[in-house]
């Protein structure tokens, strides 16, 4: 059985729980605390030298880290990974966008505000992070105005990657009411077979 080093509050870890649920793959969870230094302990660093969740131990004992790499590993050979070459590249394009523009802003703001209680007074970088998060949402909104999903008209791991932190962006104070196309997409994602909530 696959072992997942997980954190219930982590959107990156939620991506892995979500794809495994979609694919009906059983998993053994090990809950990690991302704030108390647990992921820097020597036993976990043997699994992921970078000291972050998620990480998985596969059935053969191999370790794999980085949420989007894990998504790719499980998606290959399923409808969540396109067969068309250009569509595959576009999935990667959106996943790179998620890790470079989306996660460092929306996820970080959510963590700072909802889990660490930071404010603009205690964290001077917060307003700039919020502004950058809205720019990422603007890019998503424009694309989703003309497409039901991010690539090829169907649900892929690009959607899983972007859904994870977008659907909880309000916990960081982001106003998703400004984004009707994103809101409609969030509802479409939530109807996919095997969908689970981040709290499940």
C-alpha positions as CSV (number, residue, x, y, z in Angstrom):
1,X,0.0,0.0,0.0
2,X,1.1,3.6,-0.7
3,X,2.1,5.7,2.3
4,X,1.4,9.4,2.2
5,X,3.1,11.9,4.5
6,X,0.3,14.3,4.7
7,X,-0.9,17.5,6.4
8,X,-4.6,18.2,6.7
9,X,-4.1,21.9,6.2
10,X,-1.8,21.6,3.2
11,X,-3.3,22.1,-0.2
12,X,-0.3,20.5,-1.8
13,X,-0.9,17.4,0.3
14,X,-4.6,17.6,-0.5
15,X,-3.8,17.3,-4.2
16,X,-2.4,13.8,-3.6
17,X,-5.3,12.7,-1.5
18,X,-7.6,14.0,-4.2
19,X,-6.0,12.2,-7.1
20,X,-5.8,9.0,-5.1
21,X,-9.5,9.2,-4.3
22,X,-10.4,9.9,-8.0
23,X,-8.4,6.8,-9.0
24,X,-9.7,4.6,-6.1
25,X,-6.1,3.9,-4.8
26,X,-6.0,3.1,-1.1
27,X,-3.4,5.0,1.0
28,X,-2.0,5.0,4.5
29,X,-1.7,8.5,5.8
30,X,0.9,9.8,8.2
31,X,-0.1,13.2,9.5
32,X,2.7,15.7,9.8
33,X,2.7,19.1,11.5
34,X,4.1,21.6,9.1
35,X,4.6,24.3,11.7
36,X,6.4,22.6,14.6
37,X,9.6,21.3,12.8
38,X,8.3,17.7,12.4
39,X,9.2,17.7,8.8
40,X,12.8,18.6,9.6
41,X,13.3,15.5,11.7
42,X,16.0,13.0,10.5
43,X,13.5,10.2,10.0
44,X,11.4,12.3,7.6
45,X,14.4,13.8,5.9
46,X,15.2,10.3,4.8
47,X,11.9,10.3,2.8
48,X,12.2,13.9,1.5
49,X,15.5,15.7,2.0
50,X,13.7,19.0,1.3
51,X,11.7,18.5,4.5
52,X,8.2,19.2,3.1
53,X,4.9,17.4,2.6
54,X,3.6,15.8,0.6
55,X,5.8,12.8,0.1
56,X,4.8,9.3,-0.8
57,X,6.4,5.9,-0.3
58,X,5.3,3.7,-3.2
59,X,4.5,0.0,-3.0
60,X,8.1,-0.9,-4.0
61,X,9.5,1.3,-1.3
62,X,10.6,4.1,-3.6
63,X,10.0,7.7,-2.2
64,X,8.6,10.5,-4.3
65,X,8.1,14.1,-3.3
66,X,6.8,17.4,-4.8
67,X,3.0,17.5,-5.2
68,X,2.9,18.0,-8.9
69,X,5.4,15.3,-9.6
70,X,3.3,13.0,-7.5
71,X,0.2,14.0,-9.5
72,X,2.0,13.2,-12.8
73,X,3.1,9.8,-11.5
74,X,-0.4,8.7,-10.7
75,X,-2.1,10.4,-13.6
76,X,0.0,8.8,-16.4
77,X,-2.1,6.3,-18.3
78,X,-5.4,7.7,-17.0
79,X,-7.8,10.3,-18.4
80,X,-6.3,12.8,-16.0
81,X,-3.2,13.0,-18.3
82,X,-4.0,13.8,-21.9
83,X,-2.8,11.7,-24.8
84,X,-2.3,14.7,-27.1
85,X,1.3,16.1,-27.0
86,X,0.4,19.7,-27.0
87,X,-2.3,19.2,-24.3
88,X,0.3,17.4,-22.1
89,X,2.5,20.5,-22.5
90,X,-0.4,22.8,-21.6
91,X,-1.1,20.7,-18.5
92,X,2.5,21.3,-17.5
93,X,2.2,25.0,-18.4
94,X,-0.6,25.4,-15.9
95,X,1.1,23.3,-13.3
96,X,4.2,25.5,-13.5
97,X,2.0,28.5,-13.3
98,X,0.4,27.0,-10.2
99,X,3.7,26.5,-8.5
100,X,5.4,29.8,-9.6
101,X,2.5,32.3,-9.5
102,X,-0.4,30.8,-7.6
103,X,0.9,28.7,-4.7
104,X,3.5,31.3,-3.6
105,X,0.8,33.9,-3.2
106,X,-2.6,32.4,-2.6
107,X,-1.4,29.5,-0.5
108,X,1.1,31.6,1.5
109,X,-1.5,34.3,2.2
110,X,-3.9,31.6,3.4
111,X,-1.3,30.1,5.7
112,X,-0.2,33.4,7.1
113,X,-3.7,34.6,7.8
114,X,-5.7,31.5,8.6
115,X,-3.1,29.5,10.4
116,X,-0.5,31.9,11.7
117,X,-2.7,34.9,12.4
118,X,-0.5,37.4,10.6
119,X,-1.7,40.9,9.6
120,X,-0.3,43.6,7.4
121,X,1.1,45.1,10.5
122,X,3.0,42.0,11.6
123,X,3.9,40.9,8.1
124,X,4.9,43.8,5.7
125,X,5.0,41.4,2.7
126,X,1.3,40.5,3.0
127,X,-0.2,43.3,0.8
128,X,2.2,42.5,-2.1
129,X,1.4,38.8,-1.7
130,X,-2.3,39.5,-1.8
131,X,-2.0,41.7,-4.9
132,X,0.0,39.0,-6.7
133,X,-2.6,36.4,-5.7
134,X,-5.3,38.5,-7.3
135,X,-3.2,38.7,-10.5
136,X,-3.0,34.9,-10.6
137,X,-6.8,34.7,-10.1
138,X,-7.2,37.2,-12.9
139,X,-5.3,34.9,-15.3
140,X,-7.4,31.9,-14.3
141,X,-10.6,33.8,-14.7
142,X,-9.8,35.0,-18.2
143,X,-9.0,31.5,-19.3
144,X,-12.0,29.8,-17.6
145,X,-14.4,32.3,-19.3
146,X,-13.8,30.4,-22.5
147,X,-13.0,26.9,-21.2
148,X,-14.8,24.5,-18.8
149,X,-11.4,23.1,-17.5
150,X,-7.9,24.2,-18.0
151,X,-6.8,21.9,-20.8
152,X,-8.5,20.1,-23.6
153,X,-12.1,20.6,-22.4
154,X,-11.7,17.9,-19.8
155,X,-10.6,17.4,-16.2
156,X,-6.9,16.9,-15.8
157,X,-4.2,17.2,-13.1
158,X,-3.9,20.8,-14.1
159,X,-7.3,21.3,-12.5
160,X,-6.4,19.3,-9.4
161,X,-3.2,21.4,-9.0
162,X,-5.1,24.7,-9.3
163,X,-8.2,23.6,-7.4
164,X,-6.3,22.7,-4.2
165,X,-5.6,26.2,-3.0
166,X,-8.1,28.2,-5.1
167,X,-11.1,26.6,-3.4
168,X,-9.8,27.7,0.0
169,X,-8.5,31.1,-1.1
170,X,-11.3,32.8,0.9
171,X,-9.6,31.5,4.0
172,X,-6.8,34.0,3.1
173,X,-9.3,36.8,2.6
174,X,-9.5,36.5,-1.2
175,X,-12.9,37.5,-2.6
176,X,-13.8,34.8,-5.1
177,X,-17.2,36.5,-5.7
178,X,-15.3,38.7,-8.1
179,X,-14.6,35.6,-10.3
180,X,-17.8,34.0,-11.7
181,X,-15.9,31.7,-14.1
182,X,-13.6,30.4,-11.4
183,X,-16.6,29.9,-9.1
184,X,-18.4,27.9,-11.8
185,X,-15.2,25.8,-12.4
186,X,-14.9,25.1,-8.7
187,X,-18.4,23.6,-8.8
188,X,-17.5,21.5,-11.8
189,X,-14.4,20.1,-10.1
190,X,-16.4,19.3,-7.0
191,X,-18.8,17.1,-9.0
192,X,-16.0,14.8,-10.4
193,X,-16.2,11.1,-9.5
194,X,-14.3,10.4,-6.3
195,X,-14.1,14.0,-5.2
196,X,-13.2,14.6,-1.6
197,X,-13.1,17.8,0.5
198,X,-9.8,19.0,1.9
199,X,-11.2,18.3,5.3
200,X,-12.1,14.6,4.5
